[in-house]
Amino acid sequence: MRALIIFCHPKMDSFNAAVLETVTAHLDAVGVEYRTRDLYRSNFMPVLTAHELDCYLDESCNADPVAQDVADVQWADALIFIYPTWWYGLPAMLKGWLDRVLLPGVAFIMPKGEGDNIRPGLTHIKRIGVFTTCGASWWLTQAIGAPGKRMLTRGVRSICAKGCRTVYAAHHLMDSSTDASRARHLQKVARKMERLTT
């Protein structure tokens, strides 16, 4: 297993950073090779430029601006996302990473004829882990439709290998969380990681 961790939080003293530490400690313990892409610390530019949009369908050049990210995705057979849920969805930084890195010819194959659909391009990705924090309750998140969760566990997963193993854990009511609730959540993250790596 080779895991690419996409970490997206502006503060390194956040609870999301504690989740990252739990995830990497497990990967270290079981001997899994991994790379961490810290979007904020690396100053990732999430905005898809006009030039990139012009080149979007041209697989000879569309990956040039994000070549290292694309290489990391192609190296990995597992993707792990760690981020806060804001407005029920992904932070702009993480959504921008999806927009700019999961490109035609990298993440999916464009349709060839009229009425055709895109085809999966991440068939080497066999596992996805999604770990997030939410200010809203579980019930409210479900009522809204959990668009962030769906984007990763359904949208990204749909272009991965058939039977891609997927784990998900969210700490809801983060703004009223306690030391005990956060400790329980980190234990849950560790259990989900065991499931992901076995």
N, C-alpha and C positions, 0 to 999 in steps of 0.2 A: 504494500500500500504506500502511495505517495500522496500526501495531503497538501493542498493549497488552502491556507487560511486567509480569508479576506476579513480583516478587522476594520471596523468603521465606527470610531467614537473620537470626538475631539479632545477628550481628557483621559490621561493615563492613570488618574486616580479614581476612575469611575468603576462602578460595579461590573460593567462590560469588560474592563481590564482584568478583573478577578475571574470572570468567566474565561477569558483568553488564557489566563494562567492555569486554570483547571484543565482546559483542553490540551494545552501544550505539555503539562505535567503527565497527563495520561499517555499522550503520544510518545513522550520520552520514555515512560515506564515500559511501554510495550515494544519499543524499538522501531517506531514508524518514522520514516523520513518525511519531513515537512518543510514548507516555506511559508513565511508569514508576510502578507502584503498589508501593511498598515497605511491605509489610504490618507489619513490626516498627517501623520508624521512624514510621509513621503511627498506631501504636497501634490497629490494626484489631482489633476484638473478634470472635473466631472463633465464639463460642458462640451458637447459635440459641436465642433466648429463647422462653418459653412464649407470649408475645404474638405473636411472629413466626410460631410454628407455628400458632397460631389463625388468622392472616391468610394463611397460606402459599398457599392455593388462591384467595384473593381478589385478582385481578390489579389491582383498583382501589387496593389499599394495600400489597400484599406487598413492593414494592420501596422503599417510603418510607424504611426505616431504612438502606438501602444505595444511595440514589439516585445518588450520584456514581459508585460502582462500576458500577452498571447503565448509566449514561450512557457511561462509558468503554468498556464491552463493546459497547454499541450503536454507538459511534463507530468502533470498530476493525474491520478485516477480517482481522487476524492476531492470534493470542494466543501469547505467549512466556512459558514458565514456567521460572524458575531457582530451585532449591531443593536442600537436602540430603535424601537418602533416609535416613529413620530407621525402624528396625524394618521394613525392606523396603517402606515405604510413604511417603505424604506426611506432612510435619509437620502437627501439629494445626492450626496457623495457616492453612496452605494448604487443608487439608480443610475448615476452617470457612469460608474464602472461597468455596469451591465450594458449600457448603451454603447460605450466606446470599445469594449473588449470582446463581448460576445457577438462577433461580427459574422456576416455571410462568409462561408468558407472556413470559419473557425468553429462557430457554435452551431450553425445550421446551413443547410444546402438550399439555395434558392430554387423556386419552381422552374421547371423547364418548359412547360406548356400551359395553355389556357386552362384554367380550372384546377391546376395542380396546387398542392400545398407545399409548404417548406418541409424539409426532411431533417431528422436529427443529425447533428454534426459532432456532438460531444459523446459519442458512443463509447469512448474510452473512460468516461466518468461513471464509476459503478457505485459510488456512495456520496451522499450529501448530508451534511449536518447543518442545522439552522438553530442558532441560539440568540435569543433576543430578550429585551426588557420592554415592558409596556406600562404606561401610566394608567391606562384604562383597565377596567375589570375584564375577566374572561367573557362574561355575558355581553358586555357592551361591544367588545372586539368582535364577537361572533355576530352580533346584530348588524354591525357595520359591514361584515363580510371578510374581515382579516385580509385585506388586499396584499399586504407585505408578505405574509406567510404564503398566500396562494401564488404570488409571483415566483417565489423560490421553490416551494415544495411541489408545485404543479407546473408552472411555466418553464422554469429551468430544467426541472426533472424530465419534462416531456421531450427534451432534446438530448437526453443522456441515454446510457445503455438501458435496454429493456430490463426490468426488474431492479432498477437502481435502488439500493437500500437507502432509506431516508429516515433521519431522526430529527425531532423538533422539540425544543423546550423554551418556554417563555415564562418569565417572572412577571405576572400581572400585578396591578396596583403598586407599581414601583415607588410612586411618590409617598405612599404610606407604608412602605415595607419596614421590616424590623431586622435586627441582627439575626434573629432566629429564622425568619422567612428567607433571608438571603443565604444563610448557611444551608438550609434545606434545599434551596434551589441549586447551589453549587454541588450538593450531593446528587441531585437529579441530573445535572449536566454530566457528572462523572459516570453515572449509570448509562446515560444515553451514549456516551463515548465508548463504553465497553461494548454496547450493542453494535455501534458503528464499526468497530475495529475487529470484531470476532467473526 
